[in-house]
Each structure stands twice: as structure tokens, then as C-alpha cells.
Amino acid sequence: MKSYISITAAALLGTAQSSQHWAINPEQFDRFRIAQIEVPQVQDFAHSFKFDNSGSYNDINLENNEQTHHKKRSKRSHGNNFATDASIKNTGNDNKFTITENGKLYVQGGFGTYLPEYRLYDDLRVEDFASSFKFDNGGSLNKIAITNSDAPKHKKKSSGSMFGENFNFKNSGDGNAISFSNGDSSDGTETDFSKNFKFTNSGKKNNIDITNKGGQFAKDFGLDNKGGDNNIAITNYGEQFANGANIKNSGSQNKIGIINKGDEFSKGFNLDNKGSKNSIGIKNEGDQFSKTFSETNSGSKNKIGVVNRGEQFTNNFKMNNKGSDNSIGLNNYGDKFSKTLDMTNSGAKNSIGINNRAGDLTNNLNFNNKGSDNFIRLRNKGDQYAKNINMINSASRNDIGLENNLNVQQYPYYYTVAPYYYPY
């Protein structure tokens, strides 16, 4: 029999109302400021919250529903955390977890029509779901959705909150559907999900979806996948997904898709792949994917595609391939792929294609090949491939070609094309 468990911290913060209605001129504001009513914050649902579930077929709903009302003569009002420290452990199967930070700010009214708007809103905010949030899932076939949906309506002084300042999620189970979502671009929210986000997966056949529609998903984003047969999708629609993004994969037969549709995915991006038989696709449809981009591959039989359809993919692009039997494609359909592009290959039997199909590929291209039996093509069908090309080969039995204004459609197996490698 299925059970339903719901825990909600519903903080409705209002202000005391007076029967009088004042119309105060701006010059009188400081004199009447003492008449404002300060609304104290509500307390946490709990200082320390721990939930250990070993059962199955449960619906578990945890919500922090803050609704901060800022009305006339109110100086400040804000909600609070669900808990300062929240820890959840699940070893059960076929459960549904819904965890939501749902803070809303409502600004109501003012002091007549004279007072400038910005003088009203001194400190409006809702707090985090938890300062420190940990989730350890060892169960299988669970649906876990974690959402930060704060929606501040006044943009000058009011702000939403993060889901958790420090967020740590570990999954060792199989066949789970796990999603993390931040913000909603439709109402102009600019809240962050977390400062420090860490996700570690050692399970198999999981669907993992991470979506940012707010300001910044995390200042520091870390994802470490050790499992196999997983679908991992990371999508940015917001301003910036992360300040620094570090992704490690040592598992095999995973589909990993990373897409930027916002302003910038991250300032610094690092991808380290040691697994084999993975499909990894990275695509930019926004302004810029990252300022610096570094990818290292030491695995084999991977399909790796990097595509730019935006203005510029990155300032500095570095790729180091040490593995063998990989298909690697870099494709530019936008204005410019990168200012500098450095690629080093020491693996064997790889198919590597670097293709420019629109504006300029790069200012400076450095290609160093140390491996043998590779198929390498540098092709241009755009404006300019590179101002300066420096190519070094110290290995044997390679097929290397530099082609200008070639109809690349007759060689579809030279390059990878998104969204073929994207699970979503």
C-alpha cells in the first residue's frame, strides 16, 4: 500500500494594519519612519532535520512555503529556513520525493503617490530551504525532484533565496529519475540554487536532469559520475550556470549532454573523462559558453562533440586526448569558436575533426599529434579558419588533411552533430 508523507513549513509574513491611511510627502519620510512596523522573521521549521527512509512506495513531500507580504508602513519582512541543517537518507525503492523551496515576495501598496518606489523596500527576502543540505540515495526506481522556485516580484531590493548554500547529493542506486531545477525565466527571477553544489553518482541507468532558469545555479558546481548507462542532462537558460564547473566521468556507456541557452554557462569549465563508450555532447546556443574551457579524455571508444551556435564558444579552448578509438568533433556554426584553440592528441585510432562552418574558427590554432593511426581533418567552410596555425606531428601512420571550402556533407562520419549525442 502506498503511503503519503507531507511536511510543510508555511510562513505567511504580513504586517499589522492601521485604520489610518497616510499620504506622506518625500520630505516627511524620515520623520515618520519611526512609525513603520517591523515584522519579525519566522523561525526555522527545525534547526536540524534528519529523515531516514527505508520503506518503499511512499510519496514524500517537503516544502518551505514562505510568502512574505510587504505592505504599507513595513520596513522589512523575511521568511526563514526550513532547517539550518537538513539530511535525508533513502534506501527504499519506488518512492517519490518532492522537495521545494517555494518562497514568494509580495509588495503591496505605498505611501500615497509621492514617495519614490525605492524608498519603500529596505530588506525583503526569503531564506534558503537549508544552509546545509545532504541527500544520500541508495535506493532504486525512485523519483526525486528538488526545486528552488523563489519568485521575487520586486527587482530593486527584494530577492529570492538559494535552495541551500552547501548542497551535497550522493546516489548509488539504479534506475532513478533525479531532477534539480532553479528559478523560472518567465517571471524574471534571478535567484541562485546553491553556492557549492556537489553531485556524486555511482549508480546505473539513472536519468539525471539539472536545469537553471534563474540567476546562477551554483557558484561552484561539481559533478562526479562513476556509474554506467546513465542519461545526464545539464541545461542553462539563465544568466550564468556556474562560476566554476568541474565535471568528472569515470563510468561507461553514459549519455552526457551539456547545453547553454543563456548568457554564459560558466567562467571556467573543466571536463575530465576516463570512461569508455560514452556519448558526450557540449553545445552553446547563447552568448558564450565559457571564458576558459578544458577537456581531458583518457577513455576509449567515446563519441565527443563540441558545438558552437552562439556568438563565441570560449576565449581559450584546450583539449587533451590520451585515449584511443574515439570520435571527436569540434564544430563552429557561430561567429567565432575560440580566440585560442589548443589540441593535443597522444592516443591512437581516433577520428578527429575540427570544422568551421560560419564566421571565424579561431585566431590561433595549435595542434600537436603524438599518436598513431589517427584520422584527422581540419576543415573550413566559413570566413576564416585561423589567423595562425601551428601543427606538429611526431607519430606514424596518420591520415591528416587540411581542407578549405569543402562540402563537408560528403564526410558525415568526420564530425559529431548535436543533438545526436544529447539524451534530451
N, C-alpha and C positions, 0 to 999 in steps of 0.2 A: 504494500500500500504506500502511496506517495504522501510525503509529509511536506508541510509548508511552514517555513520559519521566516519571520519578518521582524527586523529590528530597525527602528527609525528614530533618529534624533531630529525632531521638528522644532526648530527655533523660529518663532514668529516674533520679530522685534518691532515694536511700534513706539510711538511717543504719546505722552499724555496730551490730552486736548483741552483747550481753553474755550470758554463760551465767547470770548472776545476775539475780534478779528482786527489786527493792526495793519495799518499801511504806513510803513516807515521809510522816510527818505534816506538815501545813502549816507548823508551827513550824520544822521541819527543812529546809524547802525551800531557803532562801538558803544554808545551809551546804553543801548537796550540789549547788548549782547548777554549781560548777566541774567536776563530774563529767559534765555534759552534753556531748554530742558535737555540734560544729558541722559542718554539711555544706557544703562549698564549692559555689558555683554552677557550673554547666557553662558553657562558653564558647559564643560565637555559632557558628552554622554557618559564617558568613562575616561579616567586618566590612563589606565592600562586595560586594553581589551584583548582577550585571547579567545579564540574559537577553534576547537578541535573536533573535526567531523570524521567519523569512520563509517558512517552509515551510507546508504545508497537510496536513490530515487527521491531525493529531497529538493525542494525549491527553497533556496536560502537568499534572502533579500536584505542587504544592509544599506541604509540610506542616511545621509546627513542633509536634511532639508532645511536650509537656512533661508528665511525670507525677510530680509532687512528692509523695513519701511522707513524712509526718511521723510518726515512731514514738516509742517511749519514749526519754526522755533526749535528745531532739533539740531544740535551741534554735531553729534556723531552717534553712530549706531553701527554695531557689527556683531556678527554671529561668532561661533567658535567651532572647535574641532569636534568631530565625532569622538575621537580619542587622541591623546598625545602619542601613545604607542599602541599600534594595532597589529596583532599577529594572528594569522589564520593558517591552519594546517588541515589538509584534506587527504585522506587515504581511501575514501569511499569512491564508488563508481556511479555513473549515470545521474549525477547531481547537476543542478542548475544554480550557479552563483550569480547574483546581480548586485554589484557594489557601486554606489553612486554618490558622488559629491555634487549636490544639487542646490548650490547657493544662488539666490537671486536678490538683486537690489532694486528697490522701487523708490524713485524720487518723486515726491508728491508736493506740488504747490510751491509757493514762495512768499516773500513779504511784499504783497502788492505787485505793482508793475514797475517799481522804481529801482529795486535792488538788482545789481548785476548778478547774473546767474552764478558765476564762480565764487561769489562771497558766501553762498549758502552751504557748499558741500566741503566741509573740512576733512572729514575722515569717515568714509563709507567703505566698508569692506565685509566680506565674509571670509572665514578662515578655512584651513585645509581640512580634508577628511581626517588625516592624521599627520603628525610631524614625521613619524617613522612608521612605514607600512611594510609588512612582510607577509608573503603568501607562499606557502610550501605545498605544492600539489604532487602527491604520489599516486593519485587515483587515475582511473581511465574512463573514457567516454563521458567526460564532464563538459558542461558548457559554462564558461567563466567569462563574464563581461564586466569590465571595470571602466567607469566613465567619469570624467570631470566635465560637468555641464554648467558651470557657473556662467551666469548671464548678466553682467552689469549693464544697466541701461544708460547710465550717465558716464561719459568717457573722460571727463576732465579730471575728476578727483576720485571717482568710485572705481573699484577694481574687484575682480573675482579673485579666487584663490587657487592654489595648487591642490591636486589630489593629495599628494604627500611630498614633503621636502626630500625625504630619502625613501626611495621605493625599491624594494628587492623582491623579485618573483622567481621562484625556482619550480621547474616542472620536470618530473621524472616519470610521469605517467604517459600512457599511449592513447591515441585516438581522441584527444581532447580538442575542443574548439575554444580558443582563448583570444579575447579581443581587448585592446586598450584604446580608448578614444578620448580626445581632448578638444573641448570647445565646439563652437558651431559658427562657421564663417557667415552664415546667413544673417546673424544679428550683430555682427561686428565685434564679437568677444575677442579679447586679447589676453586671456589668462593662460598660465603655463600648467603643464601636468605635473612636473617634478623638477627639482634641481639635479638630483642624482638618481638616474634610472638604471637598474641592472636587471637583466633578464637572462636566466640560465636554463637551457633546455637539454635534457639528456634522454627524453622520451622519443617515441616513434609515431609516425602517422598522425601528427597533430596539425591542426590549422591554426596558425598564429597571425593575427591581424593587428597592426599598430597604425593608428590614423591620427593625424594632427590637423585640426581645423581652427585652432586658436592662435595664440601668440607664438610661444615656443613650447615644444613638447617637453624637452629637458635641456638643461644647461650641459650636463654630461650624460651621454647616452652610451650604454654598454650592452651588447647582446652577444652571448656566447652559446652557440649551438653545437652540441656534441652528439645529438641524435640523428636518426636517419628517416627518410621517407616523409619529411615534414614539408608543409607549404607555409612559407613565411613571407608576409607582405607588409612593407613599410611605406606609407604614403603621406606626403606633406602637402596640405592645401593652405597652410597658414603662412605666417611671416618667415619663421625660421624653425626648422625641426629641432636642431640642436646646435650648441656652440661647438662641441666636440663629439663626434660619433665614432665609436670603435666597435667593429663587428668581427667576431671570430667564428669560423666554422671548421669543425674537425669531423663532422658527420658526412655521410654519403647519401646519394640519391635524394637530395633535398632540392626543392624549388624555392629560390630566394629572389624576390622582386622588390626593388627599392626605387620609388618614383617621386620626383619633386615636381609639383604643380603650383607651388607657391613662390615666394620671393627668393628664398635661398634654403637649401636643405641643411647645410652646416658650414661653419667656417673651416673646420678641419675634419676630414673624412679618412678613416683607415679601415681597410678590409683585409683580413688575413685568412686565407682559405687553405686548409691542409687536408680537406676531404676529397673524395673522388666521386665521379659520376653525378655531380651536381649541375643544375642549371641556374646560373646567377645572372640576373639582368638588372642593370642600373640605368635609369633614364631620367633626363632632365627636360621638362616642358615649361619651366619657369624662367626667372631671370638668370640665375646662376645656381649650379648645383652646390659647389663649394669653392672656397678660396684655395685650399690645398687638398689634393686627392692622392692617396697612396693605396695601392693594391698589391698584395703579395700572394702568389699561388704556388704551393708546393705539392698539390694534389694532381691526380691523373684523371683523364677521361671526363673532364669538366667542359661545359659549354658556358662561356663567359661573354656577355655582351654589354657594352657601354655605349649609350646613345645620347646625343645632344640634339634636341629640337627647340631649345630656347635660345637666349641671347648668347651666353657663354657658359660652357660646362664648368671650367675652373681656370684659375690663374696658373697653377702648377700641377701637372699630372705626372705621376710616377707609377709605373707598373713593373714588377719583377716576377717573372715566371720561371720557376725551378722544376715544374712538373712536366710530364710527358703525355702525349696523346690527347691534348686539349684543343678545343676550338675557341679561339679568342678573336673577337671583333670589336673594333672601335669605330664608331660611325658618327659623323657630324652632318646634321641637316640644318643647323642654326647658323648664327652669324660667325661665331668662332668657337672652336673646341677648347683650346687652351693657349695661353701665352707661351708656355714652355711645355714640351712633351718629352719625357724620358722613358724609354722602354728597354729593359734588359731581359734577354731570354737565355737560359742555360739548360733548358730541357730539350727533349728530343721528340720527334714525330708529332710536332704541333702544327696546326693550321692557324696562322696569324694574319689578320687583315686590318689595316688602318686606312679608313676610307673617308674622303671629304666629298660631300655632295652638295654643298651650298656655298657659304662665304669662304672664309679662310680657316684652314685647319689649325695652324699654329705659327708663331713667329720662329721658334727654334725647336727642331726635332733632332733628338739624339737616340739612335737605335744601336744597341750593342748585342750581337748574337754570338753566343758561346756554345750553343747546342748544335746537334747534327740531325740530319734527316727531317728538317722542318720545311714547311711550305709557307713562304712569307710574301705578302703583297701589300704594297703601298700605292694607293690609287687616288687620283684626283679627278673629280667631275665638277668642281666648284670654281671659285675665283682664284685662290692661291693655296697651294698645298702648304708651303712653308717658305719663309724668307731664307732660313739657313737650315741645311740638312747635314747631319754628321752621322754616318753609318759605318759600323765596324763589324766585320765577320771574321771569327777566328776558328770556325768549325768546318766540318766537311759534309758533303752530300746534301746540301740545302738547295732548295729552289726559291730564288729571290727575284722578285720582279717589281719594278717601279713603273707605274703606268699613268699617263696623263690623258684626260678626256676620253676615257674608255667607257663603253656602255657596260657598266658593271652588272647589268641584269643577266648577262650570259654566264656569270660566275656566281650564282646564288650561294654556293657552298663555301665561299671565301669569308663570308661575314655573317654575323648574327643580327637578326632584326627583331626588335621589340614590337609587339608584346609576346612573341613566341615563347620567351623564357619566363614570362610572368604568370604566376599561378592565378592572379585575379585580373 
